[in-house]
């Protein structure tokens, strides 16, 4: 057998992985837009035609009980402070 050079081809072959990644990214974006309500299929989420939801609430009137507040205490002035002791001790 004669010695021949070994040729290794490293270019190409990565197209299938890139295509799968792009398709998955598009599916993820469409799913996000659908679940957030930006894509409106059949007018089921808001923003489409008018939907009249007639909600009537007959709630009883709630009042706080009557409470008498105590009178404010009389204000008496505080006693004057005591005179300081002389500085020379006497």
N, CA, C and O atoms as a CHARMM CRD file, in Angstrom:
* protein
*
  360
    1    1 UNK  N      0.82600  -1.17900   0.00000 PROA 1      0.00000
    2    1 UNK  CA     0.00000   0.00000   0.00000 PROA 1      0.00000
    3    1 UNK  C      0.86600   1.23600   0.00000 PROA 1      0.00000
    4    1 UNK  O      1.87800   1.32000   0.69600 PROA 1      0.00000
    5    2 UNK  N      0.45000   2.16800  -0.78000 PROA 2      0.00000
    6    2 UNK  CA     1.20900   3.41000  -0.87500 PROA 2      0.00000
    7    2 UNK  C      0.68300   4.38700   0.16200 PROA 2      0.00000
    8    2 UNK  O     -0.50400   4.39800   0.48900 PROA 2      0.00000
    9    3 UNK  N      1.58400   5.19600   0.66600 PROA 3      0.00000
   10    3 UNK  CA     1.17100   6.22700   1.62600 PROA 3      0.00000
   11    3 UNK  C      0.53300   7.38400   0.87300 PROA 3      0.00000
   12    3 UNK  O      1.12500   7.96700  -0.03500 PROA 3      0.00000
   13    4 UNK  N     -0.68800   7.69600   1.27400 PROA 4      0.00000
   14    4 UNK  CA    -1.38400   8.82300   0.65700 PROA 4      0.00000
   15    4 UNK  C     -1.73100   9.83500   1.74300 PROA 4      0.00000
   16    4 UNK  O     -1.91400   9.45800   2.90000 PROA 4      0.00000
   17    5 UNK  N     -1.82200  11.10200   1.38900 PROA 5      0.00000
   18    5 UNK  CA    -2.19100  12.10700   2.38800 PROA 5      0.00000
   19    5 UNK  C     -3.66100  11.93800   2.79300 PROA 5      0.00000
   20    5 UNK  O     -4.51800  11.63400   1.96300 PROA 5      0.00000
   21    6 UNK  N     -3.93000  12.14100   4.07900 PROA 6      0.00000
   22    6 UNK  CA    -5.29400  12.06900   4.59600 PROA 6      0.00000
   23    6 UNK  C     -5.92300  13.45100   4.49400 PROA 6      0.00000
   24    6 UNK  O     -5.36900  14.43100   4.99200 PROA 6      0.00000
   25    7 UNK  N     -7.07400  13.52700   3.85000 PROA 7      0.00000
   26    7 UNK  CA    -7.77700  14.79900   3.65500 PROA 7      0.00000
   27    7 UNK  C     -8.98800  14.82000   4.59100 PROA 7      0.00000
   28    7 UNK  O     -9.84100  13.93400   4.53800 PROA 7      0.00000
   29    8 UNK  N     -9.05100  15.84000   5.44400 PROA 8      0.00000
   30    8 UNK  CA   -10.17000  16.00400   6.37000 PROA 8      0.00000
   31    8 UNK  C    -10.96000  17.23000   5.93800 PROA 8      0.00000
   32    8 UNK  O    -10.41900  18.33500   5.88000 PROA 8      0.00000
   33    9 UNK  N    -12.23400  17.03600   5.63500 PROA 9      0.00000
   34    9 UNK  CA   -13.09900  18.13100   5.20200 PROA 9      0.00000
   35    9 UNK  C    -13.88100  18.62100   6.42100 PROA 9      0.00000
   36    9 UNK  O    -14.69800  17.87700   6.96500 PROA 9      0.00000
   37   10 UNK  N    -13.64300  19.86500   6.85800 PROA 10     0.00000
   38   10 UNK  CA   -14.31000  20.40400   8.04500 PROA 10     0.00000
   39   10 UNK  C    -15.35600  21.45700   7.71100 PROA 10     0.00000
   40   10 UNK  O    -15.95100  22.01800   8.63100 PROA 10     0.00000
   41   11 UNK  N    -15.60300  21.74500   6.46600 PROA 11     0.00000
   42   11 UNK  CA   -16.57700  22.78900   6.13300 PROA 11     0.00000
   43   11 UNK  C    -17.94300  22.16300   5.87800 PROA 11     0.00000
   44   11 UNK  O    -18.04000  21.01900   5.43500 PROA 11     0.00000
   45   12 UNK  N    -19.00300  22.93300   6.16400 PROA 12     0.00000
   46   12 UNK  CA   -20.36900  22.49200   5.89500 PROA 12     0.00000
   47   12 UNK  C    -20.87100  21.51400   6.94000 PROA 12     0.00000
   48   12 UNK  O    -20.17200  21.21000   7.90600 PROA 12     0.00000
   49   13 UNK  N    -22.08700  21.02400   6.74200 PROA 13     0.00000
   50   13 UNK  CA   -22.67100  20.03900   7.63000 PROA 13     0.00000
   51   13 UNK  C    -23.38900  20.62900   8.82800 PROA 13     0.00000
   52   13 UNK  O    -24.00300  19.87000   9.57800 PROA 13     0.00000
   53   14 UNK  N    -23.35100  21.93000   9.05600 PROA 14     0.00000
   54   14 UNK  CA   -23.99900  22.54100  10.21000 PROA 14     0.00000
   55   14 UNK  C    -25.32900  23.17300   9.87200 PROA 14     0.00000
   56   14 UNK  O    -25.92300  23.82800  10.72800 PROA 14     0.00000
   57   15 UNK  N    -25.81100  23.00700   8.68000 PROA 15     0.00000
   58   15 UNK  CA   -27.05300  23.65300   8.25600 PROA 15     0.00000
   59   15 UNK  C    -28.29200  23.06500   8.89400 PROA 15     0.00000
   60   15 UNK  O    -29.24900  23.79800   9.14500 PROA 15     0.00000
   61   16 UNK  N    -28.31300  21.78500   9.16200 PROA 16     0.00000
   62   16 UNK  CA   -29.50400  21.14600   9.72900 PROA 16     0.00000
   63   16 UNK  C    -29.73600  21.61800  11.16200 PROA 16     0.00000
   64   16 UNK  O    -30.87500  21.88300  11.54600 PROA 16     0.00000
   65   17 UNK  N    -28.68900  21.72400  11.94200 PROA 17     0.00000
   66   17 UNK  CA   -28.83500  22.19400  13.32300 PROA 17     0.00000
   67   17 UNK  C    -29.30800  23.63200  13.38600 PROA 17     0.00000
   68   17 UNK  O    -30.12200  23.98200  14.24000 PROA 17     0.00000
   69   18 UNK  N    -28.80700  24.46300  12.49400 PROA 18     0.00000
   70   18 UNK  CA   -29.22700  25.86400  12.44800 PROA 18     0.00000
   71   18 UNK  C    -30.69500  25.97000  12.05600 PROA 18     0.00000
   72   18 UNK  O    -31.43400  26.77400  12.62400 PROA 18     0.00000
   73   19 UNK  N    -31.11700  25.16700  11.09400 PROA 19     0.00000
   74   19 UNK  CA   -32.51500  25.19800  10.65500 PROA 19     0.00000
   75   19 UNK  C    -33.44700  24.76900  11.78500 PROA 19     0.00000
   76   19 UNK  O    -34.50100  25.37500  11.98000 PROA 19     0.00000
   77   20 UNK  N    -33.07500  23.74300  12.52300 PROA 20     0.00000
   78   20 UNK  CA   -33.90000  23.28800  13.64200 PROA 20     0.00000
   79   20 UNK  C    -33.97400  24.36600  14.72000 PROA 20     0.00000
   80   20 UNK  O    -35.03800  24.58700  15.29900 PROA 20     0.00000
   81   21 UNK  N    -32.86300  25.03500  14.99400 PROA 21     0.00000
   82   21 UNK  CA   -32.84600  26.09400  16.00100 PROA 21     0.00000
   83   21 UNK  C    -33.74200  27.25900  15.59200 PROA 21     0.00000
   84   21 UNK  O    -34.44200  27.82100  16.43400 PROA 21     0.00000
   85   22 UNK  N    -33.73100  27.62800  14.32400 PROA 22     0.00000
   86   22 UNK  CA   -34.56800  28.73600  13.84200 PROA 22     0.00000
   87   22 UNK  C    -36.04800  28.36500  13.94300 PROA 22     0.00000
   88   22 UNK  O    -36.86100  29.18800  14.36400 PROA 22     0.00000
   89   23 UNK  N    -36.40300  27.14400  13.56200 PROA 23     0.00000
   90   23 UNK  CA   -37.80500  26.71300  13.63700 PROA 23     0.00000
   91   23 UNK  C    -38.28400  26.69800  15.08700 PROA 23     0.00000
   92   23 UNK  O    -39.39800  27.13800  15.36800 PROA 23     0.00000
   93   24 UNK  N    -37.46500  26.20300  16.00500 PROA 24     0.00000
   94   24 UNK  CA   -37.85100  26.19500  17.41800 PROA 24     0.00000
   95   24 UNK  C    -37.99400  27.61000  17.97300 PROA 24     0.00000
   96   24 UNK  O    -38.88000  27.86500  18.78900 PROA 24     0.00000
   97   25 UNK  N    -37.13600  28.52900  17.54200 PROA 25     0.00000
   98   25 UNK  CA   -37.24100  29.91300  17.99700 PROA 25     0.00000
   99   25 UNK  C    -38.53700  30.55300  17.50300 PROA 25     0.00000
  100   25 UNK  O    -39.19400  31.28300  18.24600 PROA 25     0.00000
  101   26 UNK  N    -38.90400  30.28300  16.25800 PROA 26     0.00000
  102   26 UNK  CA   -40.14800  30.84500  15.71300 PROA 26     0.00000
  103   26 UNK  C    -41.35600  30.27300  16.45700 PROA 26     0.00000
  104   26 UNK  O    -42.29700  31.00600  16.76100 PROA 26     0.00000
  105   27 UNK  N    -41.33700  28.97700  16.75200 PROA 27     0.00000
  106   27 UNK  CA   -42.44500  28.36500  17.49100 PROA 27     0.00000
  107   27 UNK  C    -42.55400  28.97300  18.89000 PROA 27     0.00000
  108   27 UNK  O    -43.65900  29.22500  19.37000 PROA 27     0.00000
  109   28 UNK  N    -41.42400  29.20700  19.54000 PROA 28     0.00000
  110   28 UNK  CA   -41.44400  29.79400  20.88200 PROA 28     0.00000
  111   28 UNK  C    -41.99100  31.21800  20.85500 PROA 28     0.00000
  112   28 UNK  O    -42.75200  31.60100  21.74400 PROA 28     0.00000
  113   29 UNK  N    -41.61900  32.00300  19.85700 PROA 29     0.00000
  114   29 UNK  CA   -42.10100  33.38900  19.75300 PROA 29     0.00000
  115   29 UNK  C    -43.60800  33.41000  19.49000 PROA 29     0.00000
  116   29 UNK  O    -44.33000  34.19900  20.10000 PROA 29     0.00000
  117   30 UNK  N    -44.08700  32.54900  18.58900 PROA 30     0.00000
  118   30 UNK  CA   -45.52400  32.49900  18.28600 PROA 30     0.00000
  119   30 UNK  C    -46.31000  32.05900  19.52500 PROA 30     0.00000
  120   30 UNK  O    -47.37800  32.60400  19.80300 PROA 30     0.00000
  121   31 UNK  N    -45.79600  31.08500  20.26200 PROA 31     0.00000
  122   31 UNK  CA   -46.48000  30.64300  21.48200 PROA 31     0.00000
  123   31 UNK  C    -46.53600  31.76600  22.50800 PROA 31     0.00000
  124   31 UNK  O    -47.56000  31.94600  23.16700 PROA 31     0.00000
  125   32 UNK  N    -45.45900  32.52100  22.65400 PROA 32     0.00000
  126   32 UNK  CA   -45.44000  33.64200  23.59200 PROA 32     0.00000
  127   32 UNK  C    -46.46400  34.70400  23.19300 PROA 32     0.00000
  128   32 UNK  O    -47.18900  35.21700  24.04600 PROA 32     0.00000
  129   33 UNK  N    -46.52600  35.03100  21.91400 PROA 33     0.00000
  130   33 UNK  CA   -47.48500  36.03200  21.44800 PROA 33     0.00000
  131   33 UNK  C    -48.92300  35.53600  21.60700 PROA 33     0.00000
  132   33 UNK  O    -49.82000  36.33100  21.88800 PROA 33     0.00000
  133   34 UNK  N    -49.15000  34.24600  21.43200 PROA 34     0.00000
  134   34 UNK  CA   -50.49400  33.69300  21.58400 PROA 34     0.00000
  135   34 UNK  C    -50.94800  33.72800  23.03600 PROA 34     0.00000
  136   34 UNK  O    -52.07500  34.13300  23.32400 PROA 34     0.00000
  137   35 UNK  N    -50.08600  33.31100  23.94900 PROA 35     0.00000
  138   35 UNK  CA   -50.48500  33.24500  25.35500 PROA 35     0.00000
  139   35 UNK  C    -50.55700  34.61800  26.01500 PROA 35     0.00000
  140   35 UNK  O    -51.26000  34.77500  27.01300 PROA 35     0.00000
  141   36 UNK  N    -49.85700  35.61000  25.49000 PROA 36     0.00000
  142   36 UNK  CA   -49.97000  36.95200  26.05300 PROA 36     0.00000
  143   36 UNK  C    -51.15600  37.71700  25.47500 PROA 36     0.00000
  144   36 UNK  O    -51.45800  38.81700  25.93800 PROA 36     0.00000
  145   37 UNK  N    -51.82900  37.16100  24.47700 PROA 37     0.00000
  146   37 UNK  CA   -53.01900  37.78800  23.92800 PROA 37     0.00000
  147   37 UNK  C    -52.75400  38.72300  22.77100 PROA 37     0.00000
  148   37 UNK  O    -53.68200  39.37100  22.28600 PROA 37     0.00000
  149   38 UNK  N    -51.51900  38.81500  22.31300 PROA 38     0.00000
  150   38 UNK  CA   -51.22200  39.69500  21.17800 PROA 38     0.00000
  151   38 UNK  C    -51.78100  39.08800  19.89600 PROA 38     0.00000
  152   38 UNK  O    -52.30900  39.80800  19.04900 PROA 38     0.00000
  153   39 UNK  N    -51.67000  37.77000  19.74800 PROA 39     0.00000
  154   39 UNK  CA   -52.29000  37.07800  18.62100 PROA 39     0.00000
  155   39 UNK  C    -53.68900  36.68700  19.07100 PROA 39     0.00000
  156   39 UNK  O    -53.85300  35.92100  20.02100 PROA 39     0.00000
  157   40 UNK  N    -54.71000  37.22300  18.37600 PROA 40     0.00000
  158   40 UNK  CA   -56.09900  37.02900  18.76400 PROA 40     0.00000
  159   40 UNK  C    -56.73600  36.02700  17.80700 PROA 40     0.00000
  160   40 UNK  O    -57.04200  36.37000  16.66500 PROA 40     0.00000
  161   41 UNK  N    -56.93700  34.79900  18.26100 PROA 41     0.00000
  162   41 UNK  CA   -57.51900  33.75900  17.42900 PROA 41     0.00000
  163   41 UNK  C    -59.00900  33.65700  17.74900 PROA 41     0.00000
  164   41 UNK  O    -59.37800  33.29100  18.86500 PROA 41     0.00000
  165   42 UNK  N    -59.85700  33.97400  16.78900 PROA 42     0.00000
  166   42 UNK  CA   -61.29200  33.82400  16.97000 PROA 42     0.00000
  167   42 UNK  C    -61.93300  34.87600  17.84900 PROA 42     0.00000
  168   42 UNK  O    -63.10000  34.72300  18.21100 PROA 42     0.00000
  169   43 UNK  N    -61.24300  35.91900  18.20400 PROA 43     0.00000
  170   43 UNK  CA   -61.80800  36.99100  19.00600 PROA 43     0.00000
  171   43 UNK  C    -62.11500  36.58900  20.42900 PROA 43     0.00000
  172   43 UNK  O    -62.97600  37.19900  21.06300 PROA 43     0.00000
  173   44 UNK  N    -61.43700  35.57900  20.95400 PROA 44     0.00000
  174   44 UNK  CA   -61.72800  35.12000  22.30900 PROA 44     0.00000
  175   44 UNK  C    -61.07700  35.98200  23.37000 PROA 44     0.00000
  176   44 UNK  O    -61.57000  36.03800  24.49700 PROA 44     0.00000
  177   45 UNK  N    -60.00400  36.64200  23.05100 PROA 45     0.00000
  178   45 UNK  CA   -59.37000  37.51300  24.03600 PROA 45     0.00000
  179   45 UNK  C    -59.72200  38.94400  23.70800 PROA 45     0.00000
  180   45 UNK  O    -60.17000  39.22200  22.59500 PROA 45     0.00000
  181   46 UNK  N    -59.53500  39.86100  24.63800 PROA 46     0.00000
  182   46 UNK  CA   -59.95600  41.25500  24.50200 PROA 46     0.00000
  183   46 UNK  C    -59.42000  41.94500  23.27000 PROA 46     0.00000
  184   46 UNK  O    -58.50900  41.44900  22.60700 PROA 46     0.00000
  185   47 UNK  N    -59.98900  43.08400  22.97500 PROA 47     0.00000
  186   47 UNK  CA   -59.54100  43.87900  21.84800 PROA 47     0.00000
  187   47 UNK  C    -60.34600  43.63500  20.58900 PROA 47     0.00000
  188   47 UNK  O    -60.19400  44.38700  19.62600 PROA 47     0.00000
  189   48 UNK  N    -61.19200  42.62400  20.54900 PROA 48     0.00000
  190   48 UNK  CA   -61.98400  42.31800  19.37200 PROA 48     0.00000
  191   48 UNK  C    -63.31400  43.03900  19.41500 PROA 48     0.00000
  192   48 UNK  O    -63.37500  44.23400  19.70100 PROA 48     0.00000
  193   49 UNK  N    -64.38500  42.30500  19.12800 PROA 49     0.00000
  194   49 UNK  CA   -65.72300  42.86900  19.15600 PROA 49     0.00000
  195   49 UNK  C    -66.17400  43.17000  20.57100 PROA 49     0.00000
  196   49 UNK  O    -65.47500  42.88600  21.54300 PROA 49     0.00000
  197   50 UNK  N    -67.37700  43.76000  20.66200 PROA 50     0.00000
  198   50 UNK  CA   -67.86000  44.13700  21.99100 PROA 50     0.00000
  199   50 UNK  C    -68.44900  42.92000  22.69900 PROA 50     0.00000
  200   50 UNK  O    -69.24200  42.17900  22.11700 PROA 50     0.00000
  201   51 UNK  N    -68.06800  42.72400  23.92100 PROA 51     0.00000
  202   51 UNK  CA   -68.59900  41.65700  24.75400 PROA 51     0.00000
  203   51 UNK  C    -69.21900  42.31500  25.97200 PROA 51     0.00000
  204   51 UNK  O    -68.52300  42.95300  26.76200 PROA 51     0.00000
  205   52 UNK  N    -70.53900  42.16000  26.12600 PROA 52     0.00000
  206   52 UNK  CA   -71.23900  42.79700  27.23100 PROA 52     0.00000
  207   52 UNK  C    -71.33700  41.81500  28.38500 PROA 52     0.00000
  208   52 UNK  O    -72.06600  40.82600  28.31500 PROA 52     0.00000
  209   53 UNK  N    -70.61100  42.09300  29.42600 PROA 53     0.00000
  210   53 UNK  CA   -70.67700  41.28600  30.63600 PROA 53     0.00000
  211   53 UNK  C    -71.45000  42.11300  31.65300 PROA 53     0.00000
  212   53 UNK  O    -70.92500  43.08000  32.20400 PROA 53     0.00000
  213   54 UNK  N    -72.70900  41.72800  31.90100 PROA 54     0.00000
  214   54 UNK  CA   -73.58100  42.49000  32.77300 PROA 54     0.00000
  215   54 UNK  C    -73.42700  41.96800  34.19800 PROA 54     0.00000
  216   54 UNK  O    -73.99600  40.93600  34.55400 PROA 54     0.00000
  217   55 UNK  N    -72.67400  42.67100  34.99000 PROA 55     0.00000
  218   55 UNK  CA   -72.42400  42.27000  36.36800 PROA 55     0.00000
  219   55 UNK  C    -73.13200  43.26600  37.27800 PROA 55     0.00000
  220   55 UNK  O    -72.84400  44.46300  37.25100 PROA 55     0.00000
  221   56 UNK  N    -74.06800  42.75400  38.08700 PROA 56     0.00000
  222   56 UNK  CA   -74.78900  43.60900  39.03000 PROA 56     0.00000
  223   56 UNK  C    -74.44200  43.15500  40.43600 PROA 56     0.00000
  224   56 UNK  O    -74.57300  41.97800  40.77100 PROA 56     0.00000
  225   57 UNK  N    -74.00700  44.07600  41.23700 PROA 57     0.00000
  226   57 UNK  CA   -73.66400  43.77000  42.61600 PROA 57     0.00000
  227   57 UNK  C    -74.64500  44.48100  43.53200 PROA 57     0.00000
  228   57 UNK  O    -74.71900  45.71000  43.53600 PROA 57     0.00000
  229   58 UNK  N    -75.39400  43.71300  44.30300 PROA 58     0.00000
  230   58 UNK  CA   -76.30600  44.27800  45.29100 PROA 58     0.00000
  231   58 UNK  C    -75.68900  44.05600  46.66200 PROA 58     0.00000
  232   58 UNK  O    -76.03500  43.10700  47.36500 PROA 58     0.00000
  233   59 UNK  N    -74.78900  44.92400  47.02700 PROA 59     0.00000
  234   59 UNK  CA   -74.09900  44.79800  48.31000 PROA 59     0.00000
  235   59 UNK  C    -74.81900  45.64400  49.35500 PROA 59     0.00000
  236   59 UNK  O    -75.28300  46.74100  49.04500 PROA 59     0.00000
  237   60 UNK  N    -74.91800  45.15600  50.57300 PROA 60     0.00000
  238   60 UNK  CA   -75.55900  45.95800  51.62100 PROA 60     0.00000
  239   60 UNK  C    -74.68800  47.15200  51.99700 PROA 60     0.00000
  240   60 UNK  O    -73.46500  47.13200  51.85500 PROA 60     0.00000
  241   61 UNK  N    -75.36700  48.19600  52.48500 PROA 61     0.00000
  242   61 UNK  CA   -74.64200  49.38900  52.90200 PROA 61     0.00000
  243   61 UNK  C    -73.99900  49.12000  54.25900 PROA 61     0.00000
  244   61 UNK  O    -74.66800  48.66400  55.18600 PROA 61     0.00000
  245   62 UNK  N    -72.73200  49.39600  54.37300 PROA 62     0.00000
  246   62 UNK  CA   -71.99700  49.13900  55.61200 PROA 62     0.00000
  247   62 UNK  C    -71.69700  50.47400  56.27200 PROA 62     0.00000
  248   62 UNK  O    -71.13000  51.37600  55.65500 PROA 62     0.00000
  249   63 UNK  N    -72.09000  50.58600  57.55300 PROA 63     0.00000
  250   63 UNK  CA   -71.83500  51.81400  58.29900 PROA 63     0.00000
  251   63 UNK  C    -71.04600  51.48500  59.55400 PROA 63     0.00000
  252   63 UNK  O    -71.21800  50.42000  60.14700 PROA 63     0.00000
  253   64 UNK  N    -70.19400  52.39200  59.94800 PROA 64     0.00000
  254   64 UNK  CA   -69.42500  52.21400  61.18100 PROA 64     0.00000
  255   64 UNK  C    -70.32400  52.50700  62.37300 PROA 64     0.00000
  256   64 UNK  O    -71.20000  53.36700  62.27700 PROA 64     0.00000
  257   65 UNK  N    -70.13200  51.81700  63.49100 PROA 65     0.00000
  258   65 UNK  CA   -70.96400  52.08200  64.66900 PROA 65     0.00000
  259   65 UNK  C    -70.65900  53.45500  65.25900 PROA 65     0.00000
  260   65 UNK  O    -69.54800  53.97400  65.14300 PROA 65     0.00000
  261   66 UNK  N    -71.68600  54.02700  65.89700 PROA 66     0.00000
  262   66 UNK  CA   -71.51800  55.32800  66.54200 PROA 66     0.00000
  263   66 UNK  C    -70.75600  55.14400  67.84500 PROA 66     0.00000
  264   66 UNK  O    -71.17200  54.35900  68.69700 PROA 66     0.00000
  265   67 UNK  N    -69.65400  55.85000  68.01300 PROA 67     0.00000
  266   67 UNK  CA   -68.83000  55.75600  69.21900 PROA 67     0.00000
  267   67 UNK  C    -68.59900  57.16200  69.73100 PROA 67     0.00000
  268   67 UNK  O    -68.21500  58.05600  68.97700 PROA 67     0.00000
  269   68 UNK  N    -68.84000  57.35200  71.04400 PROA 68     0.00000
  270   68 UNK  CA   -68.58800  58.66300  71.63500 PROA 68     0.00000
  271   68 UNK  C    -67.11000  58.77000  71.97200 PROA 68     0.00000
  272   68 UNK  O    -66.53100  57.87000  72.58000 PROA 68     0.00000
  273   69 UNK  N    -66.51900  59.86600  71.57700 PROA 69     0.00000
  274   69 UNK  CA   -65.10400  60.06800  71.88000 PROA 69     0.00000
  275   69 UNK  C    -64.98100  60.74700  73.22900 PROA 69     0.00000
  276   69 UNK  O    -65.77700  61.63500  73.53500 PROA 69     0.00000
  277   70 UNK  N    -64.01500  60.36400  74.04100 PROA 70     0.00000
  278   70 UNK  CA   -63.85900  61.01400  75.35400 PROA 70     0.00000
  279   70 UNK  C    -63.38200  62.45400  75.18200 PROA 70     0.00000
  280   70 UNK  O    -62.74300  62.81100  74.19200 PROA 70     0.00000
  281   71 UNK  N    -63.71800  63.26600  76.18800 PROA 71     0.00000
  282   71 UNK  CA   -63.31100  64.67400  76.14800 PROA 71     0.00000
  283   71 UNK  C    -61.79400  64.76200  76.26600 PROA 71     0.00000
  284   71 UNK  O    -61.15200  63.90400  76.87100 PROA 71     0.00000
  285   72 UNK  N    -61.24500  65.79100  75.69000 PROA 72     0.00000
  286   72 UNK  CA   -59.79900  65.98400  75.74900 PROA 72     0.00000
  287   72 UNK  C    -59.39500  66.34200  77.17300 PROA 72     0.00000
  288   72 UNK  O    -60.11800  67.08600  77.83500 PROA 72     0.00000
  289   73 UNK  N    -58.27500  65.84400  77.66200 PROA 73     0.00000
  290   73 UNK  CA   -57.85000  66.18200  79.02900 PROA 73     0.00000
  291   73 UNK  C    -57.50000  67.66300  79.13300 PROA 73     0.00000
  292   73 UNK  O    -57.05200  68.28800  78.17100 PROA 73     0.00000
  293   74 UNK  N    -57.72100  68.20800  80.34100 PROA 74     0.00000
  294   74 UNK  CA   -57.41500  69.63000  80.53100 PROA 74     0.00000
  295   74 UNK  C    -55.90200  69.82100  80.46600 PROA 74     0.00000
  296   74 UNK  O    -55.12500  68.98300  80.92300 PROA 74     0.00000
  297   75 UNK  N    -55.52600  70.92100  79.89900 PROA 75     0.00000
  298   75 UNK  CA   -54.09500  71.19200  79.75400 PROA 75     0.00000
  299   75 UNK  C    -53.64800  72.09600  80.89500 PROA 75     0.00000
  300   75 UNK  O    -54.07800  73.24600  80.98500 PROA 75     0.00000
  301   76 UNK  N    -52.80500  71.59100  81.74700 PROA 76     0.00000
  302   76 UNK  CA   -52.22500  72.39900  82.82300 PROA 76     0.00000
  303   76 UNK  C    -50.76100  72.60300  82.49000 PROA 76     0.00000
  304   76 UNK  O    -50.10100  71.68300  82.00900 PROA 76     0.00000
  305   77 UNK  N    -50.24500  73.79700  82.73900 PROA 77     0.00000
  306   77 UNK  CA   -48.84400  74.03500  82.38800 PROA 77     0.00000
  307   77 UNK  C    -47.91900  73.21100  83.27700 PROA 77     0.00000
  308   77 UNK  O    -48.24000  72.93200  84.43200 PROA 77     0.00000
  309   78 UNK  N    -46.80000  72.83500  82.74400 PROA 78     0.00000
  310   78 UNK  CA   -45.80500  72.06400  83.49400 PROA 78     0.00000
  311   78 UNK  C    -45.14100  72.97200  84.51900 PROA 78     0.00000
  312   78 UNK  O    -45.01000  74.17300  84.28400 PROA 78     0.00000
  313   79 UNK  N    -44.71800  72.41400  85.65900 PROA 79     0.00000
  314   79 UNK  CA   -44.06000  73.26200  86.66700 PROA 79     0.00000
  315   79 UNK  C    -42.73400  73.79400  86.14100 PROA 79     0.00000
  316   79 UNK  O    -42.07600  73.16900  85.31000 PROA 79     0.00000
  317   80 UNK  N    -42.36500  74.94800  86.64100 PROA 80     0.00000
  318   80 UNK  CA   -41.11400  75.57800  86.20800 PROA 80     0.00000
  319   80 UNK  C    -39.93800  74.77400  86.74800 PROA 80     0.00000
  320   80 UNK  O    -40.04600  74.19500  87.82800 PROA 80     0.00000
  321   81 UNK  N    -38.84400  74.72200  86.04600 PROA 81     0.00000
  322   81 UNK  CA   -37.67700  73.97700  86.53900 PROA 81     0.00000
  323   81 UNK  C    -37.07800  74.66600  87.76200 PROA 81     0.00000
  324   81 UNK  O    -37.19600  75.87900  87.93000 PROA 81     0.00000
  325   82 UNK  N    -36.44400  73.87800  88.59900 PROA 82     0.00000
  326   82 UNK  CA   -35.82600  74.42200  89.81800 PROA 82     0.00000
  327   82 UNK  C    -34.63300  75.28700  89.44600 PROA 82     0.00000
  328   82 UNK  O    -34.00300  75.10400  88.40400 PROA 82     0.00000
  329   83 UNK  N    -34.34300  76.23300  90.32900 PROA 83     0.00000
  330   83 UNK  CA   -33.20600  77.11900  90.07800 PROA 83     0.00000
  331   83 UNK  C    -31.91000  76.33600  90.24200 PROA 83     0.00000
  332   83 UNK  O    -31.82800  75.47200  91.11400 PROA 83     0.00000
  333   84 UNK  N    -30.91400  76.61100  89.44200 PROA 84     0.00000
  334   84 UNK  CA   -29.65500  75.87500  89.55800 PROA 84     0.00000
  335   84 UNK  C    -28.90500  76.25600  90.84300 PROA 84     0.00000
  336   84 UNK  O    -29.05500  77.36100  91.36500 PROA 84     0.00000
  337   85 UNK  N    -28.11100  75.32600  91.32600 PROA 85     0.00000
  338   85 UNK  CA   -27.31000  75.57900  92.53700 PROA 85     0.00000
  339   85 UNK  C    -26.21000  76.57500  92.21800 PROA 85     0.00000
  340   85 UNK  O    -25.74700  76.64100  91.07900 PROA 85     0.00000
  341   86 UNK  N    -25.78400  77.35400  93.20900 PROA 86     0.00000
  342   86 UNK  CA   -24.71200  78.31600  92.93800 PROA 86     0.00000
  343   86 UNK  C    -23.41200  77.59600  92.58200 PROA 86     0.00000
  344   86 UNK  O    -23.14900  76.49100  93.05700 PROA 86     0.00000
  345   87 UNK  N    -22.62000  78.22900  91.75200 PROA 87     0.00000
  346   87 UNK  CA   -21.40300  77.60700  91.23700 PROA 87     0.00000
  347   87 UNK  C    -20.27500  77.60800  92.26600 PROA 87     0.00000
  348   87 UNK  O    -19.38700  76.76100  92.17900 PROA 87     0.00000
  349   88 UNK  N    -20.27200  78.52100  93.23200 PROA 88     0.00000
  350   88 UNK  CA   -19.15100  78.58800  94.17300 PROA 88     0.00000
  351   88 UNK  C    -19.39900  77.76700  95.43500 PROA 88     0.00000
  352   88 UNK  O    -18.57900  77.81900  96.35200 PROA 88     0.00000
  353   89 UNK  N    -20.47800  77.02200  95.52000 PROA 89     0.00000
  354   89 UNK  CA   -20.74900  76.14600  96.64100 PROA 89     0.00000
  355   89 UNK  C    -21.35600  76.84400  97.84000 PROA 89     0.00000
  356   89 UNK  O    -21.44700  76.21300  98.89300 PROA 89     0.00000
  357   90 UNK  N    -21.76300  78.04700  97.76800 PROA 90     0.00000
  358   90 UNK  CA   -22.19100  78.62600  98.99100 PROA 90     0.00000
  359   90 UNK  C    -23.15400  79.67000  98.94400 PROA 90     0.00000
  360   90 UNK  O    -23.54700  80.19500  99.98600 PROA 90     0.00000
